[in-house]
């Protein structure tokens, strides 16, 4: 049985992918982490291997020792970029490792967007992979729907009020709010990613479309789910380019560990991406087409799970 390693598989999208792989039962699954955790292994249903991301040699040795064919990186953007870079080099050196999925899971960033913290490590990973003999693909799934179904929906993601604050019934829509955006539930991203491992050949970009609608349409669905009218403001592109957004009540809960200025700048950049259509995917083929048996959760369903 082919062995797949998930780096960062103890939390966030990585853990959702581990769940999907274990449920799929077509691959032997191992989790790469900085520390072993026997108790967590039972919950995951997969062994947790302690790794040293600072050493390419030890990483390559571990990949060969466990005969790992495919590496899925779900390392956090807060992790040092060196960790994923070293993992890519180790996979390239390893005689057993042939395939690699980097920690993109969202949108394909352009090289000129490397100044953006959320994009920097993802762009760097793709650049590194281009210089290897590995077969690789990035997973483009848009924005995670989980944020709008929490806390009721099963999710390992950290809550975030991006554009719409469901609890406060408020929204700060970037630009006109009329540009389509792709939304996908992390559980569905995990299922499609696991299914993609069965494909004989990968494209460099693998697209998943859970649902696609504008922010104006999304807010209408949110209002229907909650049965109340939302307080909606529109942030101009000038405001967004200045690194500012309208503060939503839930943002204040994050300032203890994510400074207000940094959060504003990050969400303002996302707002520009939304309005400029960078998350309006229109590929020739998607993983949805390859795996029609996977039925993704729609935005309406997610909002009803969380709030109706």
C-alpha angles and dihedrals in degrees: 000000000000114000121227123191122204113202110206090017096145095079149009117013090343093064091047088054091050089052091051094047093048090049091047090055095198098110139043105246129208128175123222115214139153090246136031117242117189094183092052091047089066092052093045096044088223136088119260114222120201112230138183107225091190093067120067091186095055091045092051091047091052093049090052094043091057094037092236111187100179132031121200111192116206096162115154121255085237089064116095110270087231090071095063093037090055091046090053092050091047092051090050091051095044112098091212100048118088107154136048136185111193125214099268104115101158124040137353105250122209119240090245089062094066089110088072109091094217090053103039100082092040093053090046092052092053091048090052093048092054088065095053136080091236124117106235145170136183121226113231111191104148119226120348113255091207092086090069098047099047135154095019099046118080107254140147093201125110110252117255133174102220112177092323125060103198096185094051095038091232134125135191104197118201115234116326095337090225099107115102117246129193116235124188132176113239091233089059092045087055093049093050092045091052090047091049089064088070093059114105092220135024132213115221089250123042114193128205121187114192093168137333125211141131123265089248090056090045092054091051090055090047091052090050092050093050095035092227138096115258125226101241129191129176121225113213121228088244090059092046093049088053088059094251136122136175106274115242119208094245091056090072090065090064101049093091090069102015113046115233094239092051093047092048092050093047096048091043089057091049088050090056091049090051095049094043091054101246090137094045095100119196105168124165090241136012136195084251087067093050094047110033091162089072107084110197123217112257125225090250092053093048093050091049092049090054104035119008 
